[in-house]
Amino acid sequence: MKVLIITYYWPPAGGSGVQRWLKFVKYLQEFGIEPVVYTVDNVIYPKEDKTLLHEVLENITVLKQPIWEPTDLLFWKKDKPQKSGISNVSKSGLLSFVRGNFFIPDPKLFWVKPSVKYLQKYLDLNKIDTIISTGPPHSMHLIANKLRQKNNIKWIADFRDPWSDLYYNKDFNQLSFVKNKNKKLEEAVLKNADCVLTVSNSLKEEFSKTTNRVEVITNGFDNEVITENNIIKDTKFTISYIGLLPKQSNPRVLFKVLKELCSRNKDFKNDLNLNFIGDISDEVKTEISNNQLNENTNFVGYVNHNKAIEYQKKAQVLLLLIPNIEKSKGILTGKLFEYLTAKRPILAIGPEEGDLSEILKETNSGIIVDFDDEKKISSEILKLYSQYKEGSLKVQSKNIEKYHRKQLSKKLAIIIKSLHS
């Protein structure tokens, strides 16, 4: 059985957006599904990780077509080797207004028409049983929707994040007619797809209001994450965050608490080391500076996937931050599942009731504290610090094997085949 996967993010793209479908493609053939990937050709990704190219199996057909993106003119200079500051794209200014109101649903919309034309020719010559589109960018779903209308073919729409409720949409200051258009486009995709795939139970509940069939397949971890090696733990009391950190996830209360703890306890101040590995928003850096934490903070910048895993395993504590927005209960960041296998205590800041909370409890891997619970954040950090000083800071994650990418791919294969039964 053959599936056509329409995705914007593909190696050498770095970051979390590429991992989900790179790993599905890696394992699907073991379950009787032959994937064909359609992606962009001449793109300069915000972050690149060329090490991921080695994970693309040689027998996989990868179709590519060039794309023109207006954001090349609006946000970044063409002479830069990579687009930078993706965490700072939504700054609520003029460029954000243009991005949010003139390019609906996103700046990749100019790729829709040429992609439909190209893929229709491919479908005329090659048998494909199922089309799968994954967003964001949600223009990928528009391509699949048009192909679905022209062909007798099954379609799975994968929502890694919401569409009209995407957490940074409000920073675009979208006009009412733009919000309505996005909503209508989203509803068309939800209603026309044979199956909607998403990453959390809360998102499933939301999408089920519009569509008949929604399946949940979370993100996960792969073999390179659990490979044992002789990584030496940090000697300092490191609290490490790995990944993209937008302003919506800025943990202001955490920094306030750390400032107070440093001022009261000289040993704590000397031991504390905040590690930020990835693309960190300017608002976060400003907050760190305002709380006199600069000398305790290390900004590493973007690193490749393997290096990111190394930082996870070295850390004393892993910091997980959920955007402080409406409907945050359904947000499950991809890094959670790699954090689980690092066997380091997770300190999460987010909604105390939600999908993340349930997984942390089920796997015995950490604690989640509400965004504004200053007292609890302080007490939990002091507990972790006390264990660190005693040399007993560790965690034994459990019940995590079902989040292995191979098991998740098996679940996907079952869903694909069910559309044809």
N, C-alpha and C positions, 0 to 999 in steps of 0.2 A: 504494500500500500504506500502511495506517494503523497507527501504533503509539501505545499509551497509556503515557506515562511517569509513574510514581509517584515523586515526589521531595519530601522535606521542605524542602530548600534551593532557593530560587528567589528572584530579585530581588523585593524590595530586600535580601535576605540578602547579607551580605558574607563575606569569607573564602574559603578554598580549596574548601569543600564545594559551593559553587554553580557553580563554573567549568566543571566537566566536562560537565554536562548542559545548561547554558546554551549552551555552544559546539556540542554535538552538535545541539541543536534549531536552532541558527543555520544549520547547513550541510546537514542531512539532506535537505531538500527538493530540493537540487541533485542528489541521487542517487535520486530517485523514492520517497522515504519521507516521508509526511506525519505529523508529530508532533502529538499532543494531550497537554498537560501537566496532571497532577493534583497540586495542592499545597495548602498550608495557607492559611487566610484571615486570621484575626485574630491572628497570632503576632507577638511581639516577639522578633526575632532577637538572639542575643548580640552580633553586629556587623552593621551595615547599611551598604550601599553603593548609594545611590539612583542613581548614575551607570550602574549595570548595567541599570536599567530600559530605557534607550535601546537596549540590545542585543536586546531581545525583539521579534522581528518582528511587525508589526501583524496579519499574517494567521494567526498561531498561536492556536489555541484553548487557553485556560488555564482549567481548571476548579478551583474553590476551595471548600473546606469548612472551617468553623471547627474549632479544636482546643482541648481543655482539657489543660493541662500541669501536673501536680502540682509540678513544679520551680518554678513561679511562686510557690508558697507556701513551698517548702523553702529555696531558695537565693537568691532575689532579691526585692527590694521592688517592688511593682507600680507605685509612683509614679516609678521610674527610667525615663528615656526608652529605655534599652537595658539588657539584662542585662549585667553586667560580670564581669570576672575569669574568663573561661571557661578560661584556662590553670590556674586554681587550683581547679577544681571537685573534682578527686579528691585530697582532702587526708587520706584515710585516717581520718577522724573519723566521728562519728555520722551526719551527713548523707550522707556517702559510703556508709556501711553501708546506710542506708535506700534510697538511690538504687540500689545494686547488688543488694539482696536482696528489695525489695518491688515493683520495677517491672521485669518480665522480658519482653522483653530490654532495654527502655529506657522512659523516661517517656512516650514517644509511643504506648504500647500502647493507651491509651484512644481513640485515633483509628482503630483498626483496624476495629471493628465498624461505626461510622457510615459509614466510608469504603467498606466492602464493600457496604453497603446502597445508598449513593448511586451508586457506580460500576456496580453491577449494573443499576440502572435505566437508566444511560447506555448500557451494553452492549446492553440489550434494544432500544434505539431506534437505536443507531448501530453500524455495522460496524467492528470493530477486529480487525486481523490478528494483532497481537503486543502483549503486555503487557511492559513493562520496569519493574523496580523497582530502586532504587539505595539502598544503605545504606553506612555508618550514617546515621541511625538504622535499625536492622535491622527495626523494626516495619513498614517499608515492604514488606519481603519477605513478612511475614505477610498483609498486604492482598492482595498478588498471588497468594500461594499459595491463599488461599480463593477468589479469583476463578477461578483456574486449575481448581480442583476443580469449580466450578459451570458452567464454560463450556468448549466445545471450542475452545481458543485457545492459541497458543504463548506461552511465557514465557521471558524472559531476566532473570536475577538478577545485578545488577551489584554487586560487592563492591569498593568503593573502599578499604576496610580490612577486616581479618579481623573475625570475630564473637566466638567464644569466646576467641580469642587476641588480642583487641584490647589494645594496650599498657597502657592504664590500668585494665584490669579488676581487676588484683590489688589496687589501692588501694581497691576497694570491699569487700574482705574478704568475698567471697561464700562462703556456706555450700555444703557439698558438693551438696545437692539442687538449689541454684540453678545451680551449674556444670553439673550433669547436665541440667537442664531447658534451659539455653541450648544445650548441645551437641545435644540432641535436636531442638530447634527449628531449629538450623543445619543439621543433617543432613537434616531434612525438606525444607528449602528446596533444598539442594544436590541431593537425589535427585529432587525433583519438577520442578525447572526444566528446560526443554529445552536451555538453554545457560547456563553460568555465565561471566560476564565479570569480569575483574579487571585489576589495573594492573601486575603484575610477574610475571616467570617463576617466582620462588620461591613466590609465592602460588598460581600455577597448579599447581605441583608439589604443594603441600599440598592444594588442593581436589580434585585429580585422584584422591586416595585414596578419595573418597566419590562423586564424580559422573563421568559418562561424557564430557561435553564441556565443556572449559574453554577460553576464548579470552582472549588478552591484548590489551588496548588501553590503552596507557599514557596518562597525562595529557599535556598539550602546551602549545603557545603559539599565540597568534593574531596577527593583523596589527598590532594596536596595540603589540605588544611590539617588533617589528622596524622600526617606522617611524623613520626617521632624523630627528633634530632637533638643535638646537644646545645640547645639555646640556653644561655645563662640569663636568669632573671635579673632585672634591673636592681641595683643595690639601693637606689633611692625609693621613696614611697611614690612611685609613678602612677598617676591617673591618666590613662591614655585614651584619646579619641582618634579613631581611624576612619577617614572618609570625608565626604562633602559635608560642610557645616554651614547652612544658610542662616540668615538673620532670624528666621522664624523659630529656630531651635536654640537661640542664644540663651544660655542658662544663667541669667542675671543673679538669681538667688544663690546658686552654687558659688559664684565668684564672691558674693557678699559674705557667705558663710566661711569660705576659705580665707578671706581677708581677716575676719574676726578670729579664726582659729590660729592664724599665723601671729596675730598681735598678742594673743594670750599665751601661746606656747612656743618658745624659741626653738625647741627640738623639732616640733612639727614644721615650723617654717624652714629649718635647715634640711629636713628630710623630704619635704614636698617637691615634686617635679611634675608639672602638667605637660603632657606631650600631645601636640596636635599634628597628626599626620594626614595631609590632604589639603583640599581647597577650603580655606576658612574665611568667612565673611569679615568685612571690615568692622561691622558692628561688634562682633565677638572680640576682635583684637582691641577695640576701644574700651570695651567693658573690662577686659583684663588689665589694661593700663590704668583705668579709673580706680581699680581696686588694689593697686600697687602690687600686682602679681607678676610683673614682667620678669624679674630675676628668677622666678620659679617656673617660668614657662618656656617651652621649646617648640618653635614652629618649624616642622620638618619640610612641609610642602608635599606635593604629590609624589608618590612612589609607585612602582609597579606592584602587581598583585602579590607576588611571592614575598616581596619586601614588606608589604603591609601585613601579611600573615606572621612574619617574623616579629614585627612590632607588637602584634596582639599577644604572642606567646611570651614575650619578654616583660610585658607590663605587670605591675602588681595589681592594678585595678583597671577594668575596662569601662569606659564611660559611654553610655548609650543615651542619645538625646532625641526626643520626639518633638516635632514642631508644635508649638503652643497655639493651636488653632481649633476652630470648630470641627467636630467629627474626627478628632485626633485618636479616638479609641481604635480605629481601624487601620492605623498606620503600623506596618511591620517593615522596618528597614532591612535591606538585604544583609547588612553587616551582622545583624543579630545572630544568624545561623553559623557564621564563621566564629563569632565570639564564643558560641556554645562549645566549640571543639577546642578552643585555646585553653580551657580549664583554668581560667582566671575569673575571679569574682566580678560580676557585672553590676555596676551602679547605673540604673536607668532613671531618667527624669522624664515623667510623662503622666498620662492618666492612670490612676491606680486601678481602675476597672477597664478592661479592654483586652484585645488580642495579645498584646505584648505581655501584660500581667499574667495571663493564663499560661503562656509558654514558659515564662520564667519560673512559675510555680511548678509546672509539670516536669521541667528539666532540672529543678533545684540548682539553678545557675546564677541567681542573683536576686537583687531587690529593686523594686520600682518605687519611687517617691514622687508625690504630686508636685507639679511645677512650682507652687508657692509655699510648700511646707518647709519653711526655714528650719524649724526645730528638728524635724525628722531627718532632713538632709545632714544637719550637723551631727546628730547622734549616730547615723549610719556611717558617716566618714570616720568618726572617732572609733567606732567598733572595728572598722577595717584597719585603721591605723594601729590600734592596740594589737590586733592579730599580726600585723606586719612586724611590730617591735618584738613580739614573742616568737616570730619565725613560724607562725602557724597559718599564714594567710594563703588559703587555697580553697578550691571548690571541686566537687566531683559531679560533673554533669551526668544526667541519666536520661533515658528515653529519647535519645537524639537520632538514632539510626534512621528513623522514618524521614528525616530531613536530608538524608544523603541524596545527591543529585540523581543517582541511578534509580533509587526508589521513587523519586518524584517523576522521573521520565517514564517509569513503568506505569504510573498512575495516568500520565498524559496519554500514553499509547492506548490504554483501556478506553479513555474518553473518546479518542479519535475513532477507534474501531466501533464504538457504540453508535456513532452517527450513521454507520452503514449496516447496522444489524436489523 
